[in-house]
Amino acid sequence: MSTEQIEKLIKENFGKINPQSEELIREKLAGVDEAAAQRAFDNLKNPTTVLLVSIFLGTLGIDRFMLGQTFYGVLKLVTAGGCFIWTIIDWFTTGERTRVYNTRNVLVRLINSASTAEPVAEPVTEPEREPVTMPDTEPETDPESEPETEPLNTEY
């Protein structure tokens, strides 16, 4: 992908991804084709939409369900938004959580599309080895260097 196309994608989705991860996303975008890059940025959550859902339905945990946090969604539903305190806290943290969620999804999609686009490497085969031949003669031994062994007792 060209740098102009990469910059266009980043600019179009500026508020939806984590700004600290833009450089990593640029690196990953360079290794994929345009169609894969477009698919990576499909279905991103809008932080403003998630904030509105959090304001109106946050007590029911719908905002957590939208971001794939099922456990916290159920916990928020059962506790009525942590007696409404957790809901208020989420109003201030929803935007960042949405951008982190989007960034993670974009990176996973880019990594998956890059790994499927790479050519499959040839299997590694071991080089052929020359056959090892044993010498026909026994090596000469020095009788003085051999340790003395006691004869084996064969009587029972």
DSSP file (Angstrom, degrees, kcal/mol; ACC not computed):
  #  RESIDUE AA STRUCTURE BP1 BP2  ACC     N-H-->O    O-->H-N    N-H-->O    O-->H-N    TCO  KAPPA ALPHA  PHI   PSI    X-CA   Y-CA   Z-CA
    1    1 A M              0   0    0      0, 0.0     2,-0.1     0, 0.0    32,-0.1   0.000 360.0 360.0 360.0 142.9    0.0    0.0    0.0
    2    2 A S     >  -     0   0    0      1,-0.1     4,-2.2     4,-0.0     5,-0.1  -0.384 360.0-115.5 -80.1 160.8    1.3    3.5   -0.8
    3    3 A T  H  > S+     0   0    0      1,-0.2     4,-2.6     2,-0.2     5,-0.2   0.819 115.3  57.4 -66.3 -30.3    1.9    6.1    1.9
    4    4 A E  H  > S+     0   0    0      2,-0.2     4,-2.0     1,-0.2    -1,-0.2   0.919 108.6  45.5 -65.5 -42.2   -0.9    8.3    0.5
    5    5 A Q  H  > S+     0   0    0      2,-0.2     4,-2.3     1,-0.2    -2,-0.2   0.894 112.8  51.1 -66.7 -39.5   -3.4    5.5    0.9
    6    6 A I  H  X S+     0   0    0     -4,-2.2     4,-2.4     1,-0.2    -2,-0.2   0.936 111.0  47.4 -63.0 -46.0   -2.2    4.7    4.4
    7    7 A E  H  X S+     0   0    0     -4,-2.6     4,-2.5     1,-0.2    -1,-0.2   0.866 109.9  53.8 -63.8 -36.0   -2.5    8.4    5.4
    8    8 A K  H  X S+     0   0    0     -4,-2.0     4,-2.5     2,-0.2    -1,-0.2   0.927 110.2  46.4 -63.9 -44.9   -6.0    8.6    3.9
    9    9 A L  H  X S+     0   0    0     -4,-2.3     4,-1.6     2,-0.2    -2,-0.2   0.911 113.7  48.3 -63.9 -42.6   -7.1    5.6    5.9
   10   10 A I  H  < S+     0   0    0     -4,-2.4    -2,-0.2     1,-0.2    -1,-0.2   0.918 113.0  48.1 -63.9 -42.5   -5.6    6.9    9.1
   11   11 A K  H >< S+     0   0    0     -4,-2.5     3,-1.2     1,-0.2     4,-0.2   0.894 109.5  52.6 -66.2 -40.4   -7.1   10.4    8.6
   12   12 A E  H 3< S+     0   0    0     -4,-2.5    -1,-0.2     1,-0.3    -2,-0.2   0.836 119.7  34.7 -63.6 -32.5  -10.6    8.9    7.8
   13   13 A N  T >X S+     0   0    0     -4,-1.6     3,-1.1    -5,-0.2     4,-0.9  -0.015  80.8 127.5-111.5  28.2  -10.6    6.9   11.1
   14   14 A F  G X4 S+     0   0    0     -3,-1.2     3,-0.7     1,-0.3    -1,-0.2   0.897  75.7  40.0 -56.8 -49.6   -8.7    9.4   13.2
   15   15 A G  G 34 S+     0   0    0     -4,-0.2    -1,-0.3     1,-0.2    -2,-0.1   0.541 110.4  61.0 -79.5  -5.7  -11.1    9.6   16.1
   16   16 A K  G <4 S+     0   0    0     -3,-1.1     2,-0.3    30,-0.1    86,-0.2   0.609  98.4  57.3 -98.7 -12.9  -11.8    5.9   16.2
   17   17 A I  S << S-     0   0    0     -4,-0.9    83,-0.2    -3,-0.7    82,-0.1  -0.814  93.5 -93.9-119.2 160.3   -8.3    4.5   16.9
   18   18 A N    >   -     0   0    0     81,-0.8     3,-1.7    -2,-0.3     4,-0.2  -0.564  28.6-145.2 -72.1 121.3   -5.8    5.1   19.6
   19   19 A P  G >  S+     0   0    0      0, 0.0     3,-1.1     0, 0.0     4,-0.3   0.785  96.3  62.9 -61.7 -26.7   -3.4    7.8   18.6
   20   20 A Q  G 3  S+     0   0    0      1,-0.2     4,-0.2     2,-0.1     3,-0.2   0.693 104.0  48.8 -71.2 -17.0   -0.5    6.1   20.4
   21   21 A S  G <> S+     0   0    0     -3,-1.7     4,-2.3     1,-0.2    -1,-0.2   0.327  78.9 101.2-103.3   6.1   -0.8    3.1   18.1
   22   22 A E  H <> S+     0   0    0     -3,-1.1     4,-2.5    -4,-0.2     5,-0.2   0.891  80.7  51.7 -60.2 -40.9   -0.9    5.0   14.8
   23   23 A E  H  > S+     0   0    0     -4,-0.3     4,-2.1     1,-0.2    -1,-0.2   0.907 110.4  48.4 -64.9 -41.2    2.7    4.3   13.9
   24   24 A L  H  > S+     0   0    0     -4,-0.2     4,-2.1     2,-0.2    -1,-0.2   0.896 111.3  50.4 -64.8 -39.6    2.3    0.6   14.5
   25   25 A I  H  X S+     0   0    0     -4,-2.3     4,-2.6     2,-0.2    -2,-0.2   0.897 108.0  53.4 -65.4 -39.6   -0.8    0.6   12.4
   26   26 A R  H  X S+     0   0    0     -4,-2.5     4,-1.6     2,-0.2    -2,-0.2   0.918 108.5  50.1 -59.9 -43.3    1.1    2.4    9.6
   27   27 A E  H  X S+     0   0    0     -4,-2.1     4,-0.5     1,-0.2    -2,-0.2   0.917 113.3  45.2 -61.5 -43.5    3.8   -0.3    9.7
   28   28 A K  H >< S+     0   0    0     -4,-2.1     3,-0.9     1,-0.2    -1,-0.2   0.867 109.0  56.2 -70.2 -35.3    1.2   -3.1    9.4
   29   29 A L  H >< S+     0   0    0     -4,-2.6     3,-1.4     1,-0.2    -1,-0.2   0.827  97.9  63.4 -65.3 -30.8   -0.7   -1.3    6.7
   30   30 A A  H 3< S+     0   0    0     -4,-1.6    -1,-0.2     1,-0.3    -2,-0.2   0.761 101.2  52.4 -64.9 -23.4    2.5   -1.1    4.6
   31   31 A G  T << S+     0   0    0     -3,-0.9     2,-0.3    -4,-0.5    -1,-0.3   0.375 103.1  64.3 -96.5   5.4    2.6   -4.9    4.4
   32   32 A V  S <  S-     0   0    0     -3,-1.4     2,-0.1    -4,-0.2    82,-0.1  -0.817  81.3-106.7-125.0 165.6   -1.0   -5.6    3.1
   33   33 A D     >  -     0   0    0     -2,-0.3     4,-1.9    80,-0.1     5,-0.1  -0.314  39.2-100.1 -83.9 174.3   -3.0   -4.8    0.0
   34   34 A E  H  > S+     0   0    0      1,-0.2     4,-2.4     2,-0.2     5,-0.2   0.870 119.4  52.8 -66.1 -39.1   -5.7   -2.1   -0.2
   35   35 A A  H  > S+     0   0    0      1,-0.2     4,-2.2     2,-0.2    -1,-0.2   0.913 110.3  47.7 -64.5 -42.0   -8.6   -4.5    0.1
   36   36 A A  H  > S+     0   0    0      1,-0.2     4,-1.7     2,-0.2    -1,-0.2   0.871 111.1  52.0 -66.3 -35.9   -7.2   -6.1    3.3
   37   37 A A  H  X S+     0   0    0     -4,-1.9     4,-1.2     2,-0.2    -2,-0.2   0.910 109.2  49.2 -67.2 -41.3   -6.6   -2.6    4.7
   38   38 A Q  H  < S+     0   0    0     -4,-2.4     3,-0.4     1,-0.2     4,-0.3   0.909 110.4  51.1 -62.9 -41.4  -10.2   -1.6    4.0
   39   39 A R  H >< S+     0   0    0     -4,-2.2     3,-1.0     1,-0.2    -1,-0.2   0.852 104.4  58.4 -64.2 -33.1  -11.5   -4.7    5.6
   40   40 A A  H 3< S+     0   0    0     -4,-1.7    -1,-0.2     1,-0.2    -2,-0.2   0.831 109.0  44.4 -65.6 -30.9   -9.4   -4.0    8.7
   41   41 A F  T >< S+     0   0    0     -4,-1.2     3,-0.7    -3,-0.4    -1,-0.2   0.346  89.4 114.4 -97.1   6.2  -11.1   -0.7    9.2
   42   42 A D  T <  S+     0   0    0     -3,-1.0    -3,-0.0    -4,-0.3    -4,-0.0  -0.466  77.0  12.9 -73.8 149.2  -14.6   -2.0    8.6
   43   43 A N  T 3  S+     0   0    0      1,-0.2     2,-0.3    -2,-0.1    -1,-0.2   0.811  79.1 167.3  58.6  39.1  -17.2   -2.0   11.4
   44   44 A L    <   -     0   0    0     -3,-0.7     2,-0.3     1,-0.1    -1,-0.2  -0.613  37.2-116.3 -79.6 144.6  -15.3    0.3   13.8
   45   45 A K        -     0   0    0     -2,-0.3    57,-0.1    53,-0.2    -1,-0.1  -0.592  20.7-127.8 -80.4 140.2  -17.3    1.6   16.8
   46   46 A N     >  -     0   0    0     -2,-0.3     4,-2.2     1,-0.1     3,-0.2  -0.789  10.2-144.6 -87.0 123.5  -17.8    5.3   17.0
   47   47 A P  H  > S+     0   0    0      0, 0.0     4,-2.0     0, 0.0    -1,-0.1   0.834  99.8  54.3 -58.7 -32.5  -16.8    6.6   20.4
   48   48 A T  H  > S+     0   0    0      2,-0.2     4,-2.3     1,-0.2     5,-0.2   0.905 108.3  48.8 -67.2 -41.0  -19.6    9.2   20.4
   49   49 A T  H  > S+     0   0    0     -3,-0.2     4,-2.4     1,-0.2    -1,-0.2   0.920 111.7  48.5 -63.9 -43.5  -22.2    6.5   19.7
   50   50 A V  H  X S+     0   0    0     -4,-2.2     4,-2.3     1,-0.2    -1,-0.2   0.869 109.8  53.4 -66.1 -34.9  -20.8    4.3   22.5
   51   51 A L  H  X S+     0   0    0     -4,-2.0     4,-2.3    -5,-0.2    -2,-0.2   0.923 109.0  48.5 -64.2 -43.8  -20.9    7.3   24.9
   52   52 A L  H  X S+     0   0    0     -4,-2.3     4,-2.4     2,-0.2     5,-0.3   0.908 111.9  49.0 -63.1 -41.1  -24.5    7.9   24.1
   53   53 A V  H  X S+     0   0    0     -4,-2.4     4,-3.3     1,-0.2     5,-0.2   0.905 110.8  51.7 -62.8 -39.8  -25.4    4.3   24.7
   54   54 A S  H  X S+     0   0    0     -4,-2.3     4,-1.0     3,-0.2    -2,-0.2   0.878 110.5  48.2 -64.4 -37.8  -23.4    4.5   27.9
   55   55 A I  H  < S+     0   0    0     -4,-2.3    -2,-0.2     2,-0.2    -1,-0.2   0.932 124.3  28.7 -68.2 -45.3  -25.4    7.5   29.0
   56   56 A F  H  < S+     0   0    0     -4,-2.4    -2,-0.2    -5,-0.2    -3,-0.2   0.819 139.7  18.2 -89.6 -31.5  -28.8    6.1   28.2
   57   57 A L  H ><>S+     0   0    0     -4,-3.3     5,-1.4    -5,-0.3     3,-1.0   0.182  87.6 110.5-125.3  16.2  -28.3    2.4   28.7
   58   58 A G  G ><5S+     0   0    0     -4,-1.0     3,-1.3     1,-0.3     6,-0.1   0.815  72.0  63.1 -64.4 -31.4  -25.1    2.2   30.8
   59   59 A T  G 3 5S+     0   0    0      1,-0.3    22,-0.6    -4,-0.2    -1,-0.3   0.803 104.0  49.4 -63.3 -27.8  -27.0    1.0   33.8
   60   60 A L  G < 5S-     0   0    0     -3,-1.0    17,-0.3    20,-0.2    -1,-0.3   0.484 114.3-118.6 -89.3  -3.9  -27.9   -2.1   31.9
   61   61 A G  T <>5 +     0   0    0     -3,-1.3     4,-1.9    -4,-0.3     3,-0.4   0.616  69.8 137.0  80.4  12.0  -24.3   -2.7   30.7
   62   62 A I  H  >< +     0   0    0     -5,-1.4     4,-2.3     1,-0.2     5,-0.1   0.862  68.5  57.7 -62.2 -36.0  -25.1   -2.4   27.0
   63   63 A D  H  > S+     0   0    0     -6,-0.2     4,-1.0   -10,-0.2    -1,-0.2   0.882 107.1  47.9 -62.8 -37.1  -22.0   -0.2   26.5
   64   64 A R  H  4>S+     0   0    0     -3,-0.4     5,-2.5     1,-0.2     3,-0.3   0.886 109.7  52.5 -70.3 -38.8  -19.8   -3.0   27.8
   65   65 A F  H ><5S+     0   0    0     -4,-1.9     3,-1.6     1,-0.2    -2,-0.2   0.898 104.6  57.0 -61.9 -39.2  -21.5   -5.6   25.6
   66   66 A M  H 3<5S+     0   0    0     -4,-2.3    -1,-0.2     1,-0.3    -2,-0.2   0.818 107.1  48.9 -61.9 -30.8  -20.9   -3.4   22.6
   67   67 A L  T 3<5S-     0   0    0     -4,-1.0    -1,-0.3    -3,-0.3    -2,-0.2   0.234 121.2-105.2 -95.9  13.2  -17.1   -3.5   23.3
   68   68 A G  T < 5S+     0   0    0     -3,-1.6     2,-1.1     1,-0.2     3,-0.2   0.644  80.5 131.4  77.6  14.4  -17.0   -7.2   23.7
   69   69 A Q     >< +     0   0    0     -5,-2.5     4,-2.2     1,-0.2    -1,-0.2  -0.613  21.8 163.0 -99.7  73.3  -16.7   -7.1   27.5
   70   70 A T  H  >  +     0   0    0     -2,-1.1     4,-2.6     1,-0.2     5,-0.2   0.893  69.3  53.1 -62.0 -44.7  -19.4   -9.6   28.3
   71   71 A F  H  > S+     0   0    0      1,-0.2     4,-2.5     2,-0.2    -1,-0.2   0.942 113.4  43.0 -58.4 -49.1  -18.3  -10.3   31.9
   72   72 A Y  H  > S+     0   0    0      1,-0.2     4,-2.5     2,-0.2    -1,-0.2   0.837 111.7  55.9 -68.2 -31.4  -18.4   -6.6   32.8
   73   73 A G  H  X S+     0   0    0     -4,-2.2     4,-2.1     2,-0.2    -2,-0.2   0.931 110.8  43.3 -63.6 -45.3  -21.6   -6.2   30.9
   74   74 A V  H  X S+     0   0    0     -4,-2.6     4,-2.7     2,-0.2     5,-0.2   0.917 114.5  50.6 -66.2 -42.8  -23.4   -8.9   33.0
   75   75 A L  H  X S+     0   0    0     -4,-2.5     4,-1.9    -5,-0.2     7,-0.3   0.898 111.9  47.3 -62.1 -40.4  -21.8   -7.6   36.2
   76   76 A K  H  <>S+     0   0    0     -4,-2.5     5,-3.8     2,-0.2     6,-0.4   0.864 112.2  50.7 -68.4 -36.1  -23.0   -4.1   35.4
   77   77 A L  H ><5S+     0   0    0     -4,-2.1     3,-0.9   -17,-0.3    -2,-0.2   0.924 112.0  46.2 -65.8 -45.4  -26.5   -5.4   34.5
   78   78 A V  H 3<5S+     0   0    0     -4,-2.7    -2,-0.2     1,-0.2    -1,-0.2   0.853 117.5  42.5 -68.2 -35.3  -26.8   -7.4   37.8
   79   79 A T  T 3X5S-     0   0    0     -4,-1.9     4,-2.3    -5,-0.2    -1,-0.2   0.303 112.4-114.6 -95.9  10.8  -25.6   -4.5   40.0
   80   80 A A  H <>5S-     0   0    0     -3,-0.9     4,-1.4    -4,-0.2    -3,-0.2   0.941  82.4 -42.4  54.8  51.1  -27.6   -1.8   38.2
   81   81 A G  H  4XS-     0   0    0     -5,-3.8     6,-1.5   -22,-0.6     5,-1.0   0.835 109.1 -58.1  69.1  33.3  -24.4   -0.1   37.0
   82   82 A G  H >>5S-     0   0    0     -6,-0.4     3,-1.5    -7,-0.3     4,-0.5   0.942 107.0 -48.1  60.5  46.7  -22.7   -0.5   40.3
   83   83 A C  H 3<5S-     0   0    0     -4,-2.3    -1,-0.2     1,-0.3    -2,-0.2   0.868 103.7 -64.6  54.8  39.4  -25.5    1.4   42.0
   84   84 A F  T 3X5S+     0   0    0     -4,-1.4     4,-1.6    -5,-0.2    -1,-0.3   0.217 126.5  96.9  73.8 -12.7  -25.1    4.0   39.2
   85   85 A I  H <>5S+     0   0    0     -3,-1.5     4,-2.1     2,-0.2    -3,-0.2   0.935  83.3  48.4 -70.2 -45.8  -21.5    4.9   40.3
   86   86 A W  H  X<S+     0   0    0     -5,-1.0     4,-2.3    -4,-0.5    -4,-0.2   0.871 108.7  55.7 -61.5 -37.6  -19.9    2.6   37.8
   87   87 A T  H  > S+     0   0    0     -6,-1.5     4,-1.2     2,-0.2    -1,-0.2   0.911 107.1  48.4 -61.8 -43.5  -22.1    4.0   35.1
   88   88 A I  H  X S+     0   0    0     -4,-1.6     4,-0.7    -7,-0.2     3,-0.4   0.910 110.8  50.7 -65.3 -41.5  -21.0    7.6   35.8
   89   89 A I  H >X S+     0   0    0     -4,-2.1     3,-1.1     1,-0.2     4,-1.0   0.903 106.4  56.1 -61.2 -40.6  -17.3    6.5   35.8
   90   90 A D  H 3X S+     0   0    0     -4,-2.3     4,-1.9     1,-0.3    -1,-0.2   0.787  94.0  67.6 -64.6 -27.0  -17.9    4.8   32.4
   91   91 A W  H 3< S+     0   0    0     -4,-1.2     4,-0.3    -3,-0.4    -1,-0.3   0.852 107.1  40.6 -60.0 -32.1  -19.1    8.1   30.9
   92   92 A F  H << S+     0   0    0     -3,-1.1     4,-0.2    -4,-0.7    -1,-0.2   0.668 122.2  39.4 -90.2 -17.9  -15.6    9.4   31.3
   93   93 A T  H  X S+     0   0    0     -4,-1.0     4,-2.2    -3,-0.2     5,-0.2   0.515  89.4  88.4-109.0  -7.4  -13.7    6.3   30.2
   94   94 A T  H  X S+     0   0    0     -4,-1.9     4,-2.4     1,-0.2     5,-0.2   0.882  84.3  55.1 -62.9 -40.6  -15.9    5.0   27.3
   95   95 A G  H  > S+     0   0    0     -4,-0.3     4,-2.1     1,-0.2    -1,-0.2   0.933 111.6  42.9 -60.0 -48.0  -14.2    7.0   24.6
   96   96 A E  H  > S+     0   0    0     -4,-0.2     4,-2.4     1,-0.2     5,-0.2   0.908 113.3  51.9 -66.7 -41.7  -10.7    5.7   25.4
   97   97 A R  H  X S+     0   0    0     -4,-2.2     4,-2.3     1,-0.2    -1,-0.2   0.884 109.6  51.0 -62.3 -36.7  -12.0    2.1   25.8
   98   98 A T  H  X S+     0   0    0     -4,-2.4     4,-2.6     2,-0.2   -53,-0.2   0.916 110.3  48.2 -66.5 -43.1  -13.7    2.3   22.4
   99   99 A R  H  X S+     0   0    0     -4,-2.1     4,-2.5     2,-0.2   -81,-0.8   0.890 112.5  48.7 -65.2 -38.7  -10.6    3.6   20.7
  100  100 A V  H  X S+     0   0    0     -4,-2.4     4,-2.5     2,-0.2    -2,-0.2   0.911 111.3  50.6 -65.8 -42.0   -8.5    0.8   22.3
  101  101 A Y  H  X S+     0   0    0     -4,-2.3     4,-2.1    -5,-0.2    -2,-0.2   0.931 113.0  45.7 -60.3 -46.6  -11.1   -1.8   21.2
  102  102 A N  H  X S+     0   0    0     -4,-2.6     4,-2.6   -86,-0.2    -2,-0.2   0.913 112.3  50.9 -63.4 -43.7  -11.0   -0.5   17.6
  103  103 A T  H  X S+     0   0    0     -4,-2.5     4,-2.6     1,-0.2     5,-0.2   0.920 109.9  49.7 -61.9 -44.3   -7.2   -0.4   17.6
  104  104 A R  H  X S+     0   0    0     -4,-2.5     4,-2.4     1,-0.2    -1,-0.2   0.917 112.2  48.0 -61.5 -43.4   -7.0   -3.9   18.8
  105  105 A N  H  X S+     0   0    0     -4,-2.1     4,-2.3     2,-0.2    -2,-0.2   0.905 111.5  49.9 -65.4 -40.9   -9.4   -5.1   16.2
  106  106 A V  H  X S+     0   0    0     -4,-2.6     4,-2.5     1,-0.2    -2,-0.2   0.936 112.6  47.1 -62.4 -46.3   -7.6   -3.3   13.4
  107  107 A L  H  X S+     0   0    0     -4,-2.6     4,-2.6     1,-0.2     5,-0.2   0.898 111.5  50.4 -64.7 -40.3   -4.3   -4.7   14.4
  108  108 A V  H  X S+     0   0    0     -4,-2.4     4,-2.5    -5,-0.2    -1,-0.2   0.928 112.6  46.9 -63.2 -43.7   -5.6   -8.3   14.7
  109  109 A R  H  X S+     0   0    0     -4,-2.3     4,-2.4     2,-0.2    -2,-0.2   0.900 113.4  48.5 -65.1 -40.3   -7.2   -8.0   11.2
  110  110 A L  H  X S+     0   0    0     -4,-2.5     4,-2.3     2,-0.2    -2,-0.2   0.911 112.8  47.4 -66.3 -42.0   -4.0   -6.6    9.7
  111  111 A I  H  X S+     0   0    0     -4,-2.6     4,-2.2     2,-0.2    -2,-0.2   0.916 113.2  48.7 -66.1 -42.0   -1.9   -9.2   11.2
  112  112 A N  H  X S+     0   0    0     -4,-2.5     4,-1.5    -5,-0.2    -2,-0.2   0.909 113.5  45.9 -64.5 -41.2   -4.2  -12.0   10.1
  113  113 A S  H  X S+     0   0    0     -4,-2.4     4,-1.2     1,-0.2    -1,-0.2   0.853 113.0  50.7 -72.0 -32.3   -4.4  -10.7    6.6
  114  114 A A  H  X S+     0   0    0     -4,-2.3     4,-1.0     1,-0.2    -2,-0.2   0.869 109.2  50.9 -70.6 -35.7   -0.6  -10.2    6.4
  115  115 A S  H  < S+     0   0    0     -4,-2.2    -2,-0.2     1,-0.2    -1,-0.2   0.825 111.5  47.1 -73.3 -29.1    0.0  -13.8    7.6
  116  116 A T  H  < S+     0   0    0     -4,-1.5    -1,-0.2     1,-0.2    -2,-0.2   0.739 109.7  54.8 -81.3 -21.3   -2.3  -15.2    5.0
  117  117 A A  H  < S+     0   0    0     -4,-1.2    -2,-0.2    -5,-0.1    -1,-0.2   0.693  85.7  98.2 -84.1 -18.4   -0.7  -13.2    2.2
  118  118 A E  S  < S-     0   0    0     -4,-1.0     2,-0.1     1,-0.1     3,-0.1  -0.444  84.0-108.5 -69.6 140.6    2.8  -14.3    2.9
  119  119 A P        -     0   0    0      0, 0.0     2,-0.4     0, 0.0    -1,-0.1  -0.385  35.9-104.9 -67.9 147.9    4.0  -17.1    0.6
  120  120 A V        -     0   0    0     -4,-0.1     2,-0.1     1,-0.1    -4,-0.0  -0.572  37.5-122.9 -74.7 130.3    4.3  -20.5    2.2
  121  121 A A        -     0   0    0     -2,-0.4    -1,-0.1     1,-0.1     3,-0.1  -0.414  26.7-104.6 -74.2 148.2    8.0  -21.3    2.8
  122  122 A E        -     0   0    0      1,-0.1    -1,-0.1    -2,-0.1     2,-0.1  -0.431  45.4 -97.2 -67.3 145.3    9.4  -24.5    1.3
  123  123 A P        -     0   0    0      0, 0.0     2,-0.5     0, 0.0    -1,-0.1  -0.392  39.7-115.0 -65.6 142.3    9.9  -27.2    3.9
  124  124 A V        -     0   0    0     -2,-0.1     2,-0.4    -3,-0.1    -3,-0.0  -0.644  33.1-166.5 -81.1 127.1   13.4  -27.4    5.2
  125  125 A T        -     0   0    0     -2,-0.5     3,-0.1    -3,-0.0    -3,-0.0  -0.890  23.4-113.7-113.8 147.1   15.2  -30.6    4.2
  126  126 A E        -     0   0    0     -2,-0.4     3,-0.1     1,-0.1     2,-0.0  -0.530  37.7-108.1 -76.0 142.8   18.4  -31.8    5.7
  127  127 A P        -     0   0    0      0, 0.0     2,-0.1     0, 0.0    -1,-0.1  -0.343  41.0 -94.9 -68.1 152.7   21.4  -31.8    3.4
  128  128 A E        -     0   0    0     -3,-0.1     2,-0.3     1,-0.0    -3,-0.0  -0.451  42.1-147.1 -69.0 139.3   22.6  -35.2    2.2
  129  129 A R        -     0   0    0     -2,-0.1     3,-0.0    -3,-0.1    -1,-0.0  -0.790  16.6-110.5-108.0 150.5   25.4  -36.5    4.3
  130  130 A E        -     0   0    0     -2,-0.3     2,-0.1     1,-0.1    -1,-0.0  -0.554  44.4-102.0 -73.8 142.8   28.3  -38.7    3.2
  131  131 A P        -     0   0    0      0, 0.0     2,-0.5     0, 0.0    -1,-0.1  -0.404  33.3-123.7 -67.1 141.5   28.1  -42.2    4.6
  132  132 A V        -     0   0    0     -2,-0.1     2,-0.4    -3,-0.0    -3,-0.0  -0.734  25.1-157.7 -86.9 128.6   30.4  -42.8    7.5
  133  133 A T        -     0   0    0     -2,-0.5     0, 0.0     0, 0.0     0, 0.0  -0.889   9.3-136.4-109.8 139.8   32.8  -45.8    7.0
  134  134 A M        -     0   0    0     -2,-0.4     2,-0.1     1,-0.1    -2,-0.0  -0.711  28.5-108.2 -90.5 140.7   34.4  -47.6    9.9
  135  135 A P        -     0   0    0      0, 0.0    -1,-0.1     0, 0.0     0, 0.0  -0.404  18.6-137.0 -67.8 146.8   38.0  -48.5    9.6
  136  136 A D  S    S+     0   0    0     -2,-0.1     2,-0.3     2,-0.1    -2,-0.0   0.776  83.2  66.9 -76.2 -27.0   38.8  -52.1    9.0
  137  137 A T  S    S-     0   0    0      1,-0.0     3,-0.0     3,-0.0     0, 0.0  -0.683  85.8-118.2 -97.8 149.2   41.7  -52.3   11.5
  138  138 A E        -     0   0    0     -2,-0.3    -2,-0.1     1,-0.1     3,-0.1  -0.607  39.0-101.8 -81.1 144.3   41.3  -51.9   15.2
  139  139 A P        -     0   0    0      0, 0.0     2,-0.2     0, 0.0    -1,-0.1  -0.364  39.2-106.8 -66.5 144.5   43.2  -49.0   16.6
  140  140 A E        -     0   0    0     -2,-0.1     2,-0.4    -3,-0.0    -3,-0.0  -0.507  37.5-158.7 -71.9 137.0   46.4  -49.8   18.3
  141  141 A T        -     0   0    0     -2,-0.2     3,-0.1    -3,-0.1    -3,-0.0  -0.900  17.8-124.8-118.7 148.4   46.2  -49.7   22.1
  142  142 A D    >>  -     0   0    0     -2,-0.4     3,-1.1     1,-0.1     4,-0.8  -0.815  15.4-149.6 -89.5 119.0   49.0  -49.2   24.6
  143  143 A P  T 34 S+     0   0    0      0, 0.0     3,-0.3     0, 0.0    -1,-0.1   0.785  95.2  57.0 -63.2 -25.5   48.8  -52.1   27.1
  144  144 A E  T 34 S+     0   0    0      1,-0.2    -2,-0.0    -3,-0.1    -3,-0.0   0.780 102.9  53.9 -76.1 -24.5   50.2  -49.9   29.8
  145  145 A S  T <4 S+     0   0    0     -3,-1.1    -1,-0.2     2,-0.1    -4,-0.0   0.682  87.7  93.3 -84.8 -16.5   47.5  -47.3   29.5
  146  146 A E  S  < S-     0   0    0     -4,-0.8     2,-0.1    -3,-0.3    -5,-0.0  -0.551  81.9-116.1 -76.5 139.7   44.6  -49.8   29.9
  147  147 A P        -     0   0    0      0, 0.0     2,-0.3     0, 0.0    -1,-0.1  -0.456  31.1-110.2 -72.4 147.6   43.3  -50.2   33.4
  148  148 A E        -     0   0    0     -2,-0.1     2,-0.4     1,-0.0     0, 0.0  -0.592  33.5-162.2 -79.4 137.1   43.7  -53.6   34.9
  149  149 A T        -     0   0    0     -2,-0.3     3,-0.1     3,-0.0    -1,-0.0  -0.935  18.0-120.3-119.4 144.4   40.4  -55.5   35.4
  150  150 A E        -     0   0    0     -2,-0.4     3,-0.1     1,-0.1     2,-0.0  -0.536  38.1 -99.4 -78.7 147.1   39.9  -58.5   37.7
  151  151 A P        -     0   0    0      0, 0.0     2,-0.3     0, 0.0    -1,-0.1  -0.334  43.4-102.1 -65.6 150.5   38.7  -61.7   36.1
  152  152 A L        -     0   0    0      1,-0.1     2,-0.7    -3,-0.1    -3,-0.0  -0.571  28.9-128.4 -75.8 130.4   35.1  -62.4   36.3
  153  153 A N        +     0   0    0     -2,-0.3    -1,-0.1     1,-0.1    -3,-0.0  -0.719  29.6 175.4 -82.0 114.4   34.1  -65.0   39.0
  154  154 A T        +     0   0    0     -2,-0.7     2,-0.2     2,-0.0    -1,-0.1   0.402  42.2 108.6-101.8   1.4   32.0  -67.5   37.3
  155  155 A E              0   0    0      1,-0.1    -2,-0.0     0, 0.0     0, 0.0  -0.572 360.0 360.0 -81.9 142.2   31.6  -69.9   40.3
  156  156 A Y              0   0    0     -2,-0.2    -1,-0.1     0, 0.0    -3,-0.0   0.405 360.0 360.0-114.7 360.0   28.3  -70.1   41.9
